Amino acid sequence: MSWRFVTVTGLFVTCLLTANVIAAKLVVLGGLVVPAAIVIFPLSYVIGDVLTEVWGYAVARRVIWLGFACNAVMVAAIWVGGELPPAPFWPGQAAYVEVLGSTPRILLASFLAYLAGEFANSFVLAKMKVATRGRWLWTRTIGSTIVGEGLDSVVFVTLAFGGTLPWGVVTGMIGAQWAIKVLYEAAATPLTYAVVGWLKSREGVDAFDRDTDFNPIRL
Protein backbone atom coordinates (compact mmCIF):
# COMPACT_ATOMS: atom_id res chain seq x y z
CA MET A 1 0.00 0.00 0.00
CA SER A 2 1.11 3.57 -0.67
CA TRP A 3 2.19 6.18 1.85
CA ARG A 4 -1.18 7.86 1.32
CA PHE A 5 -3.03 4.79 2.53
CA VAL A 6 -0.66 4.42 5.49
CA THR A 7 -1.24 8.09 6.38
CA VAL A 8 -5.04 7.77 6.22
CA THR A 9 -4.88 4.61 8.34
CA GLY A 10 -2.62 6.31 10.87
CA LEU A 11 -5.01 9.25 11.15
CA PHE A 12 -7.95 6.90 11.65
CA VAL A 13 -6.26 5.05 14.52
CA THR A 14 -5.01 8.32 16.05
CA CYS A 15 -8.51 9.79 16.09
CA LEU A 16 -9.89 6.65 17.73
CA LEU A 17 -7.25 6.47 20.46
CA THR A 18 -7.33 10.20 21.16
CA ALA A 19 -11.12 10.13 21.47
CA ASN A 20 -10.97 7.30 23.99
CA VAL A 21 -8.39 9.13 26.11
CA ILE A 22 -10.21 12.48 26.27
CA ALA A 23 -13.71 10.98 26.60
CA ALA A 24 -13.43 11.10 30.40
CA LYS A 25 -14.00 14.87 30.34
CA LEU A 26 -17.58 16.04 29.99
CA VAL A 27 -18.25 19.34 28.23
CA VAL A 28 -21.31 21.46 27.52
CA LEU A 29 -22.08 22.32 23.90
CA GLY A 30 -25.25 24.24 23.12
CA GLY A 31 -26.64 23.31 26.50
CA LEU A 32 -25.98 19.61 25.92
CA VAL A 33 -23.59 17.56 28.07
CA VAL A 34 -21.35 15.40 25.88
CA PRO A 35 -17.89 13.77 26.20
CA ALA A 36 -14.93 15.87 25.06
CA ALA A 37 -14.27 13.10 22.52
CA ILE A 38 -16.98 14.72 20.40
CA VAL A 39 -14.33 17.10 19.05
CA ILE A 40 -12.44 14.31 17.27
CA PHE A 41 -14.31 11.00 17.32
CA PRO A 42 -16.64 11.93 14.40
CA LEU A 43 -13.49 12.52 12.35
CA SER A 44 -12.85 8.77 12.49
CA TYR A 45 -16.13 8.32 10.60
CA VAL A 46 -15.09 10.88 8.01
CA ILE A 47 -11.81 9.00 7.52
CA GLY A 48 -13.69 5.70 7.49
CA ASP A 49 -15.82 7.09 4.66
CA VAL A 50 -12.67 7.99 2.74
CA LEU A 51 -11.22 4.50 3.22
CA THR A 52 -14.37 2.77 1.98
CA GLU A 53 -15.01 5.22 -0.85
CA VAL A 54 -11.49 4.99 -2.27
CA TRP A 55 -10.22 1.51 -1.38
CA GLY A 56 -13.43 -0.40 -0.66
CA TYR A 57 -15.08 -2.25 2.20
CA ALA A 58 -12.55 -5.09 2.42
CA VAL A 59 -9.68 -2.68 3.03
CA ALA A 60 -11.73 -0.56 5.45
CA ARG A 61 -12.62 -3.75 7.35
CA ARG A 62 -8.95 -4.48 8.02
CA VAL A 63 -8.36 -0.91 9.20
CA ILE A 64 -11.37 -1.10 11.54
CA TRP A 65 -9.97 -4.25 13.14
CA LEU A 66 -6.52 -2.65 13.34
CA GLY A 67 -8.07 0.26 15.24
CA PHE A 68 -9.80 -2.19 17.56
CA ALA A 69 -6.53 -4.02 18.25
CA CYS A 70 -4.62 -0.78 18.87
CA ASN A 71 -7.33 0.39 21.25
CA ALA A 72 -7.16 -2.91 23.15
CA VAL A 73 -3.38 -2.58 23.51
CA MET A 74 -3.76 0.99 24.79
CA VAL A 75 -6.44 0.01 27.31
CA ALA A 76 -4.31 -2.89 28.57
CA ALA A 77 -1.23 -0.67 28.94
CA ILE A 78 -3.22 2.00 30.80
CA TRP A 79 -4.63 -0.65 33.16
CA VAL A 80 -1.20 -2.13 33.89
CA GLY A 81 0.20 1.37 34.45
CA GLY A 82 -2.59 2.08 36.92
CA GLU A 83 -2.00 -1.18 38.81
CA LEU A 84 1.74 -0.61 39.25
CA PRO A 85 2.58 0.91 42.65
CA PRO A 86 3.16 4.67 42.32
CA ALA A 87 6.31 6.31 43.60
CA PRO A 88 5.78 7.54 47.19
CA PHE A 89 6.48 11.15 46.20
CA TRP A 90 4.13 11.12 43.16
CA PRO A 91 0.71 12.63 43.99
CA GLY A 92 -1.09 11.81 40.75
CA GLN A 93 -2.28 8.22 41.24
CA ALA A 94 -5.89 9.16 42.01
CA ALA A 95 -6.02 11.56 39.05
CA TYR A 96 -4.49 8.89 36.78
CA VAL A 97 -7.13 6.35 37.73
CA GLU A 98 -9.97 8.87 37.54
CA VAL A 99 -9.05 10.20 34.09
CA LEU A 100 -7.62 7.15 32.36
CA GLY A 101 -9.27 4.29 34.21
CA SER A 102 -12.54 2.85 32.94
CA THR A 103 -14.95 0.36 34.42
CA PRO A 104 -15.36 -2.98 32.60
CA ARG A 105 -18.90 -1.97 31.67
CA ILE A 106 -17.76 1.25 29.99
CA LEU A 107 -14.96 -0.54 28.15
CA LEU A 108 -17.30 -3.25 26.86
CA ALA A 109 -19.82 -0.64 25.73
CA SER A 110 -17.08 1.32 23.97
CA PHE A 111 -15.66 -1.71 22.14
CA LEU A 112 -19.04 -3.00 20.98
CA ALA A 113 -20.27 0.44 19.93
CA TYR A 114 -17.11 1.04 17.91
CA LEU A 115 -17.40 -2.22 15.99
CA ALA A 116 -21.13 -1.89 15.38
CA GLY A 117 -20.94 1.74 14.29
CA GLU A 118 -17.85 1.55 12.09
CA PHE A 119 -18.90 -1.61 10.27
CA ALA A 120 -22.42 -0.27 9.72
CA ASN A 121 -20.98 2.99 8.39
CA SER A 122 -18.66 1.23 5.95
CA PHE A 123 -21.32 -1.27 4.84
CA VAL A 124 -23.96 1.37 4.12
CA LEU A 125 -21.53 3.59 2.23
CA ALA A 126 -20.29 0.69 0.09
CA LYS A 127 -23.83 -0.42 -0.76
CA MET A 128 -24.96 3.14 -1.53
CA LYS A 129 -21.97 3.69 -3.80
CA VAL A 130 -22.98 0.73 -5.95
CA ALA A 131 -26.63 1.79 -5.90
CA THR A 132 -25.81 5.36 -6.96
CA ARG A 133 -23.13 4.20 -9.42
CA GLY A 134 -20.57 6.40 -7.74
CA ARG A 135 -22.59 9.60 -7.95
CA TRP A 136 -23.72 11.95 -5.19
CA LEU A 137 -20.92 11.26 -2.71
CA TRP A 138 -22.57 13.49 -0.11
CA THR A 139 -25.64 11.24 0.08
CA ARG A 140 -23.62 8.21 1.11
CA THR A 141 -21.19 9.97 3.45
CA ILE A 142 -24.05 11.56 5.38
CA GLY A 143 -26.39 8.59 4.98
CA SER A 144 -23.82 6.11 6.24
CA THR A 145 -23.00 8.40 9.16
CA ILE A 146 -26.65 8.65 10.17
CA VAL A 147 -26.75 4.86 10.43
CA GLY A 148 -23.26 4.27 11.83
CA GLU A 149 -23.13 7.09 14.36
CA GLY A 150 -26.71 6.38 15.37
CA LEU A 151 -25.89 2.75 16.07
CA ASP A 152 -22.69 3.74 17.88
CA SER A 153 -24.55 6.17 20.13
CA VAL A 154 -27.41 3.76 20.89
CA VAL A 155 -25.11 0.84 21.72
CA PHE A 156 -22.64 2.82 23.82
CA VAL A 157 -25.03 4.95 25.86
CA THR A 158 -27.49 2.09 26.43
CA LEU A 159 -24.86 -0.43 27.53
CA ALA A 160 -22.82 2.09 29.52
CA PHE A 161 -25.61 3.92 31.35
CA GLY A 162 -28.82 1.88 30.98
CA GLY A 163 -30.25 1.11 34.39
CA THR A 164 -28.03 3.62 36.17
CA LEU A 165 -29.66 6.77 34.79
CA PRO A 166 -33.31 7.58 34.07
CA TRP A 167 -34.24 6.41 30.59
CA GLY A 168 -35.24 9.93 29.65
CA VAL A 169 -31.67 11.04 30.33
CA VAL A 170 -30.27 8.07 28.40
CA THR A 171 -32.38 8.78 25.32
CA GLY A 172 -31.49 12.46 25.55
CA MET A 173 -27.77 11.61 25.56
CA ILE A 174 -28.22 9.33 22.57
CA GLY A 175 -30.08 11.99 20.60
CA ALA A 176 -27.61 14.74 21.47
CA GLN A 177 -24.52 12.74 20.51
CA TRP A 178 -26.14 11.45 17.33
CA ALA A 179 -27.17 14.94 16.18
CA ILE A 180 -23.78 16.51 16.85
CA LYS A 181 -21.91 13.71 15.09
CA VAL A 182 -24.12 13.89 11.99
CA LEU A 183 -23.79 17.68 11.83
CA TYR A 184 -20.02 17.23 12.13
CA GLU A 185 -20.05 14.89 9.13
CA ALA A 186 -22.21 17.27 7.11
CA ALA A 187 -19.89 20.19 7.86
CA ALA A 188 -16.90 18.10 6.77
CA THR A 189 -18.46 17.23 3.39
CA PRO A 190 -16.41 19.76 1.34
CA LEU A 191 -13.20 18.42 2.91
CA THR A 192 -14.31 14.84 2.22
CA TYR A 193 -14.91 15.67 -1.44
CA ALA A 194 -11.47 17.25 -1.75
CA VAL A 195 -9.62 14.40 -0.05
CA VAL A 196 -11.51 11.66 -1.90
CA GLY A 197 -10.96 13.34 -5.28
CA TRP A 198 -7.25 13.81 -4.60
CA LEU A 199 -6.72 10.25 -3.38
CA LYS A 200 -8.59 8.69 -6.30
CA SER A 201 -6.52 10.64 -8.81
CA ARG A 202 -3.21 9.93 -7.06
CA GLU A 203 -3.89 6.30 -6.18
CA GLY A 204 -5.57 5.47 -9.47
CA VAL A 205 -8.26 3.48 -7.65
CA ASP A 206 -12.00 3.85 -7.15
CA ALA A 207 -13.34 0.66 -5.55
CA PHE A 208 -16.88 -0.60 -6.10
CA ASP A 209 -17.98 -3.41 -3.77
CA ARG A 210 -20.15 -5.33 -6.22
CA ASP A 211 -18.89 -8.80 -5.33
CA THR A 212 -17.46 -8.15 -1.89
CA ASP A 213 -17.96 -10.52 1.03
CA PHE A 214 -19.35 -8.19 3.73
CA ASN A 215 -18.72 -10.59 6.61
CA PRO A 216 -17.23 -8.20 9.20
CA ILE A 217 -15.01 -10.81 10.87
CA ARG A 218 -13.31 -11.97 7.67
CA LEU A 219 -9.80 -10.54 7.48
C-alpha positions in Angstrom: 0.0 0.0 0.0 1.1 3.6 -0.7 2.2 6.2 1.8 -1.2 7.9 1.3 -3.0 4.8 2.5 -0.7 4.4 5.5 -1.2 8.1 6.4 -5.0 7.8 6.2 -4.9 4.6 8.3 -2.6 6.3 10.9 -5.0 9.3 11.1 -7.9 6.9 11.7 -6.3 5.1 14.5 -5.0 8.3 16.0 -8.5 9.8 16.1 -9.9 6.7 17.7 -7.3 6.5 20.5 -7.3 10.2 21.2 -11.1 10.1 21.5 -11.0 7.3 24.0 -8.4 9.1 26.1 -10.2 12.5 26.3 -13.7 11.0 26.6 -13.4 11.1 30.4 -14.0 14.9 30.3 -17.6 16.0 30.0 -18.2 19.3 28.2 -21.3 21.5 27.5 -22.1 22.3 23.9 -25.2 24.2 23.1 -26.6 23.3 26.5 -26.0 19.6 25.9 -23.6 17.6 28.1 -21.3 15.4 25.9 -17.9 13.8 26.2 -14.9 15.9 25.1 -14.3 13.1 22.5 -17.0 14.7 20.4 -14.3 17.1 19.0 -12.4 14.3 17.3 -14.3 11.0 17.3 -16.6 11.9 14.4 -13.5 12.5 12.3 -12.9 8.8 12.5 -16.1 8.3 10.6 -15.1 10.9 8.0 -11.8 9.0 7.5 -13.7 5.7 7.5 -15.8 7.1 4.7 -12.7 8.0 2.7 -11.2 4.5 3.2 -14.4 2.8 2.0 -15.0 5.2 -0.9 -11.5 5.0 -2.3 -10.2 1.5 -1.4 -13.4 -0.4 -0.7 -15.1 -2.3 2.2 -12.6 -5.1 2.4 -9.7 -2.7 3.0 -11.7 -0.6 5.5 -12.6 -3.8 7.3 -8.9 -4.5 8.0 -8.4 -0.9 9.2 -11.4 -1.1 11.5 -10.0 -4.2 13.1 -6.5 -2.6 13.3 -8.1 0.3 15.2 -9.8 -2.2 17.6 -6.5 -4.0 18.3 -4.6 -0.8 18.9 -7.3 0.4 21.3 -7.2 -2.9 23.2 -3.4 -2.6 23.5 -3.8 1.0 24.8 -6.4 0.0 27.3 -4.3 -2.9 28.6 -1.2 -0.7 28.9 -3.2 2.0 30.8 -4.6 -0.6 33.2 -1.2 -2.1 33.9 0.2 1.4 34.4 -2.6 2.1 36.9 -2.0 -1.2 38.8 1.7 -0.6 39.3 2.6 0.9 42.6 3.2 4.7 42.3 6.3 6.3 43.6 5.8 7.5 47.2 6.5 11.2 46.2 4.1 11.1 43.2 0.7 12.6 44.0 -1.1 11.8 40.7 -2.3 8.2 41.2 -5.9 9.2 42.0 -6.0 11.6 39.0 -4.5 8.9 36.8 -7.1 6.4 37.7 -10.0 8.9 37.5 -9.1 10.2 34.1 -7.6 7.2 32.4 -9.3 4.3 34.2 -12.5 2.9 32.9 -15.0 0.4 34.4 -15.4 -3.0 32.6 -18.9 -2.0 31.7 -17.8 1.3 30.0 -15.0 -0.5 28.1 -17.3 -3.2 26.9 -19.8 -0.6 25.7 -17.1 1.3 24.0 -15.7 -1.7 22.1 -19.0 -3.0 21.0 -20.3 0.4 19.9 -17.1 1.0 17.9 -17.4 -2.2 16.0 -21.1 -1.9 15.4 -20.9 1.7 14.3 -17.8 1.5 12.1 -18.9 -1.6 10.3 -22.4 -0.3 9.7 -21.0 3.0 8.4 -18.7 1.2 5.9 -21.3 -1.3 4.8 -24.0 1.4 4.1 -21.5 3.6 2.2 -20.3 0.7 0.1 -23.8 -0.4 -0.8 -25.0 3.1 -1.5 -22.0 3.7 -3.8 -23.0 0.7 -5.9 -26.6 1.8 -5.9 -25.8 5.4 -7.0 -23.1 4.2 -9.4 -20.6 6.4 -7.7 -22.6 9.6 -8.0 -23.7 12.0 -5.2 -20.9 11.3 -2.7 -22.6 13.5 -0.1 -25.6 11.2 0.1 -23.6 8.2 1.1 -21.2 10.0 3.5 -24.0 11.6 5.4 -26.4 8.6 5.0 -23.8 6.1 6.2 -23.0 8.4 9.2 -26.6 8.7 10.2 -26.7 4.9 10.4 -23.3 4.3 11.8 -23.1 7.1 14.4 -26.7 6.4 15.4 -25.9 2.8 16.1 -22.7 3.7 17.9 -24.6 6.2 20.1 -27.4 3.8 20.9 -25.1 0.8 21.7 -22.6 2.8 23.8 -25.0 4.9 25.9 -27.5 2.1 26.4 -24.9 -0.4 27.5 -22.8 2.1 29.5 -25.6 3.9 31.4 -28.8 1.9 31.0 -30.3 1.1 34.4 -28.0 3.6 36.2 -29.7 6.8 34.8 -33.3 7.6 34.1 -34.2 6.4 30.6 -35.2 9.9 29.7 -31.7 11.0 30.3 -30.3 8.1 28.4 -32.4 8.8 25.3 -31.5 12.5 25.5 -27.8 11.6 25.6 -28.2 9.3 22.6 -30.1 12.0 20.6 -27.6 14.7 21.5 -24.5 12.7 20.5 -26.1 11.5 17.3 -27.2 14.9 16.2 -23.8 16.5 16.9 -21.9 13.7 15.1 -24.1 13.9 12.0 -23.8 17.7 11.8 -20.0 17.2 12.1 -20.1 14.9 9.1 -22.2 17.3 7.1 -19.9 20.2 7.9 -16.9 18.1 6.8 -18.5 17.2 3.4 -16.4 19.8 1.3 -13.2 18.4 2.9 -14.3 14.8 2.2 -14.9 15.7 -1.4 -11.5 17.3 -1.8 -9.6 14.4 0.0 -11.5 11.7 -1.9 -11.0 13.3 -5.3 -7.2 13.8 -4.6 -6.7 10.2 -3.4 -8.6 8.7 -6.3 -6.5 10.6 -8.8 -3.2 9.9 -7.1 -3.9 6.3 -6.2 -5.6 5.5 -9.5 -8.3 3.5 -7.7 -12.0 3.8 -7.1 -13.3 0.7 -5.5 -16.9 -0.6 -6.1 -18.0 -3.4 -3.8 -20.1 -5.3 -6.2 -18.9 -8.8 -5.3 -17.5 -8.2 -1.9 -18.0 -10.5 1.0 -19.3 -8.2 3.7 -18.7 -10.6 6.6 -17.2 -8.2 9.2 -15.0 -10.8 10.9 -13.3 -12.0 7.7 -9.8 -10.5 7.5 
